[in-house]
């Protein structure tokens, strides 16, 4: 079938992807992205939603995704950390979970002093609350705590 001097491609699960594959792998457009491939395909062929089909094909192509330019906002300048004056005022806290239960404990709380890098490993349970966590204090209440886990 013809439509405006272009070959109209009927809805066929094998024919449309094969046409896209042929244009995707020619030297002119090899992994050239959806816009370039759509332009080349629509010179000779047409079907409803050709752009959508090409976009799906390109999203599924590993090579196209690796070569794709990422347009992202730059992170900005790095800020220097403040110089700590006293140990145990700023801590880094993390948990090691999903351990075997031994003596009723199934997790390890890792507490690291940011100034001296001294670490303590405290056995605990995985369902510990924030209140239970801060009952453990060796050097008083810290000024700041950095943690990946939401307490």
ABEGO torsion letter per residue (X at the ends): XBBGGBBBBBBBAAAAAAAAAAAAABAAABGAEAAAAAAAAAAABBBBGAAAAAAAAAAABAAAAAABBBBBBBAEBBBBBBBBABBGABBBBBBBBGBBBBGGBABBBBBBBAAAGBBBBBBBBAABBAAAAAABBAAEBBABBBBABBX
